[in-house]
C-alpha cells in the first residue's frame, strides 16, 4: 500500500485466547486497537493493552461502528485516559452517530469527509471532501448535531492533548480515528496516517546485546505454531518474525534452544487462505515455515550462535481439566496429538506429584473455550 509493505497479524478477540494474542503482540511494531463505539473499552482490551504498554508498542485507536448508535465521543476519549491511562489525540472527529452519522472532520487538514452507506462494505464508501462551514455540511446534518460538533471541536482545540510523535512512538499517546468498518468508511484515513506515524522494524534485545534490523546477520524468533491449517495436507506451520538480516529459502540457521542446524526449505507467506512461496524476506516480515521442524514458540533462529531473544511470557492458567483417553489401543495417537496441541500453546500440561497410578494429563488453560479447541 503506497509503496509500503504492511504485515498484518490478526488475532482472536475472545478473552479465552488472550495468550495467543499476547504472543502475536510480541511480533509487532505497532498495534491498531479497534473499539466498539457503542460499548467502549471491554475487559479483554484492558488486559492486552497492558501488554502493549509494557513493551512500549505504539497504539492507534479506531472507534468503530459509528454508523450505529454510539456513546458520546468525549466519553470515549475520557475512558481511554481514565481506564487505560493513555493520552488520546483525535486525528478526526465524527459528525453524529447512528442514522445521523454523516462523516468525519479531519482536524489537521480542516476538511470534512462526508460518506454514503454501501452494501456490507463491499467497496470503499464514496466520499466528498469539503470544509466544516460549507453549506452542504450544514444541510446534511441536523442543526443541533452540527452545533454540538462545532462546540466539541472548539473544546478539543482549546483543552485537548497536543500531538507529539515521540509520545506516539513511545506508546504514551494514541492517535484516535472514527469510522465504520462495515461501510468501509474511515479505514483509508487510518491507513494513510498509520503509514506516516508508525515506526519501521525496531531493534530487539538479546540479553545485553541490541540487534539492529539493518544488521546483515540473520535473526528471527517463533511466535506462533499452528497445525492443520490446510486439512488436505495436515501440515504444521511455525510463524517466524524476522528481526534482522535477509531470509533466503533453503538457508541454514541455528536453533538457539537445541543448538541444531535447521534448513529452512519450505517457506510461505499467508494471507487468509491464500499462500505463496517466499524466496526471500527482510526485517519486519513474517514467514511461515511449513513442515515438521523441531520448533517451539519462543525459539530464536540465527545465522550465528549467541543470539537469544527474550522468552515469550505466558499467562497463568485459570481453568483446569483432566484429559482421559478411553482407548488404550490408541494411546500413542492420543499422546502425539496432545503433544502437537501443547506445542501450539493451546494449553499447558501438569503432573500431580502425589499420584501413584497412571499419569493422567492435567491441562490448564486461560479460558474454557480453549478446552473446546482441544476436544475438536
N, C-alpha and C positions, 0 to 999 in steps of 0.2 A: 504494500500500500504506500503510494507516493515514494517509491524507490527505497522503502524500508522493509525489512523482514521482521514481522511481529510473530513470535511463537506464543500461541495461546494455550494455556493449561487450564482446562475447566475441571471442576470437581463437584461431587455431590453436595447439595445444600443441606441434607438431613443431618441433624446433630449427632446421630449414631456413627457417622462417617467423618467426624471432626478430625480424627487422627490421620486419615487418608488425605484430607485437605491440608492438614498441618505439614505433612511430608512434601506435598506439592509446593507449598509456600516456601520451603527451603530452596527451591529451584528457580524462583522467580526474582526479577529485579524490581518489579513494581506490581501493584495489585489494584484491580478495579472492584470496589465494594458496591454491589447493587442492593439498594434499599427500596422496599415496597413503601411508596409514599403514603399508602393508606394505613399501614401497620407500624411503620417506624422501625427502629432497631430491634431485632429479635435476639433471643438468648444465645444461639449458636454464633451469631455475628459478633457478639461481645467476646466470646471465647477465642475466636480466630483472630479478632482484631488484636488481642494481647500478643499473639504470636508475631504479627506484623510489627507491633510496637517494639518487642524485644529485639527483633532483627533490624529495626530501623528501615523497614520497607516503605517506600513512598506509596501513598494510598490515594486513589482517585475515586470519588464517590459519585454514583449515578442514581439519582432519585427517580425511580421507575413508576410506571402506571399512572402518570398524571392525567391520562385520558379517562380515569375513573375517579370517583370521589376520594380526595386525599386530605391528610391532616394539613393544618396551616404550615406554609413553608418556613415561617420564622420558628415555629415549634420544632420542626425537623432539624433546623440548624442548631437550635438550643440543645436538642437531645444529643447531637454529635459531640458537643462540647461538654455537656454535663455527665453523660453516660460513658462516653469513650475517652473523654479527656483530650480531644484533639481540636485544634482551632480549625474553623471552616471558612473558606473563601468561595462564595458563589460566583462561578465564572459566568453563568447565565441565570435568568430568573423566570419562573413560569408566569404565564398570563392566564390565570384562572386554573381550574381543575375540573375533572369530570366532563359533563356535557358542555361546560363553559370554557374548557381548555382551548386556547387559541394559538399557542405557540410559546416561544421564549424570547427574552430580551438579552442580547449579548452585551455585557457591561463594558467590555474593552472596546469593541467596535461600535458600541452605541447604536446597535441595529436590532430590529425586531424580526424574528424568523416566524412567519405565520405558516401553519401547516393545514393540510387537508387529510381526513381519515382515509386509510387504504384498507383493503380486504385482507385481514390476517397478516399485515405487514409483508405482503408478497413482494413489494418493491418499495423503494425509499419514498416516503411521503413527499408530495410536491410542496415546495417551499417558496414563498415570496418574501423578499427582504426589503424592509423599509425602516423608517425612524419611529421612535415611540410616540412622537407628536403628530405623526401622519394621520390624516383624516380616515384612511382606510383601517387603521388600527383602532381608532376610537369607534368607528362604525361596526367593527367586528366584535367588540366587547360591550358588555353591559356597562352602563355609566358607573355603577357602584364598584364593579370589579376593576375597571380602568383606574378609578380614583384610588382604590386600595393598592394597586400595583405601583402607581406613581409614588404614593406615600412610603411604601416598603423600599423602593429603590432609593429614595431620598434618605431614608434611615440607614440603609446599608452604606451609602457614600459617606455619611457623617459619623457613624458609630461602628461600622463593620470592621472586620480584620483587614489589614493591608496584605497585598500579595507579596510573598517573599519566596523566590525559587529555592534558595538554600534550605529554608524550613520545609518546603515540599519534599526535597530530596532526602532530608533527614527524618521524614515521617512525622513532623510536628505540625504540619498544615496540610489540610486536604482540599484540593480544588473540587467544587461541587457543581454537578451538571444536572439538569432536569430534562425529562423527556418521556417517551412512551416506546419501549422496545417492540411491543406488539404491532404498533403502527410504523415502526422503523423511523421514528422521528426523534431527533436529538442525538442519535447514535453517531452520525458523521461529525457533529460538533465535538463530541467526546473524543473520537478517534484522532481528529486533526490536532487538538490541543494535547492529547496524550503523547503524540509523536514529538511535539515541541518540548514538553516538560519532563517526560520520563527519562531516566538515565540509560546509557548504553550498558552492556555487560560490565559488572563491577568486580573488583578484586575479591578474593576469598582467602580466609585464614587457614593455614595448615600448620598447626602447632604455633611456633613463634615466627613462621615464615608467611609472608603475604604473596599469594600467587596472582600475578598481574595477567589480565586476559590477553594482553598483547604479547605475552611470552611465547617463544617458539616451541617450548616443551609442552607436549600434550598432557592434559589432566582433565578428569571428569569424575562424577560420582553418580551412583544409582539412587534414585529417589522413589521409584515405584516399580513393582513387578506385577504383571497380570497374565494369567493363563487363560487359554480357550477363548481368546478374542475372535478367533476365526474357527467356528465349530467344525469346518471341513478338515482342518489340519491339526486341531488340538495343540496349537503352538503355545509358547511361553515367551513373553516379551519383557525385557528389562529396559526401563526407560532411563536414559542417561542424560544428564545435563553437562554440556561441555563448558569447562571453566577457562581453559587456556589452550593455545596451540591449534593445530589443524588435525581434524579427524579424517582418515582415509580408509576406505573399505579394505579389508584384509590386513590391516596393520596389526602388529603385535604390541600388546601392552602388559603391564604388571598389575595384578590384583593385590593391593596392599595388604588385605586381610590374610590371604593364603600364601602370598609370595610366588604364586604360579604365574607363568606367562600365558596370556589369553590372546587368541587370534580372533579379531572382530570381523568375521567373514560375511555375516548376514545382517545387514543394517537397513532399516526402513524409516521413513517419515510417515506419520499417521495423521490424518485429518478426518475425524468421524470414522466412517467405514472405508475411506479411501486410503490406499497405501502406495508408496512409491519407493524404489530403491535409492538409498543415499550413498553416493560415491565419496563425497567429501562434505565436511561441515566445520563450523568455526565456533569460537566462544559465544555463548548465549543460545546456541542451537540445542535442540532436544532430539536425540536419536534413539530409536527403538532397536535393541539387539535381540534378534529372534533366534531361538534355539535353546539347547539345554546347557547354557553357561552356568558354571557354579558361582552364581552371583546372589548376593543378599542386599536388601535395602540398606543403604549407608556405605556400601563398598566404594573405595576410591580406585580408579583406574588411571595409570600414568605411564608415560614413556620412560621415566627414570624412577628408581626407588627413592624412598624418603618423603613421599608426598602422602599425607593422610588428612583429609578434611574432617572437620568436627563431626562426631557421631550425631545422627538424627535422633533427637529425644523422642520418647514415646509417652502417650497418655497413660495414666494408671487405669487399669480395668475397673469398671463399676458394676459389671454383671458377670456371673459365673455359672457354668453348667458342666455337668459330666457328659461325656460323649461315649455311648455304648455301641459296640459292634456286635450285632446279633449273630452273624455268620462267622464262625471260626475259620471256615474254609477260605473265606475272602479277607482274612486279617491283613495279609501283605498289601492287597489293593487298598484296604482301608487306611493303613499307615501311610502308604505312598501318597494317597490323595490328601490325607490330613497334612502331611509334611509340605506338600505343594501349597496348600492354602495358608499354612503358617508362614511360609516364605513370602507370600504376598502381603503379609501383615494384616490379614482379616481378623485374626485373634491371636492370643498368647496361650501357651500351654504351661501348666504347672503340675507338679507331682506332690502327693501327700507324703510327708516324711514318716509318719507312723503307720503306714499301710503295709500289712504283711501279705496280703493277697495279690492277685494280678493288678498291675498298674493300669487304672482306668484314667484316661486323659481328663484333666480338669481344665476347661477352657475359660479364659477371661476375655471380655470384650468391653468396649466403651459403651455400647448400647445393644439392646435385644435384637435389633434389625440385623446386626452382623451374624447372629446365630442362624437367622433365616438364610443368609447367603451361604453359610457352611452346610446347611441341610440340602440346599438345592444346587 
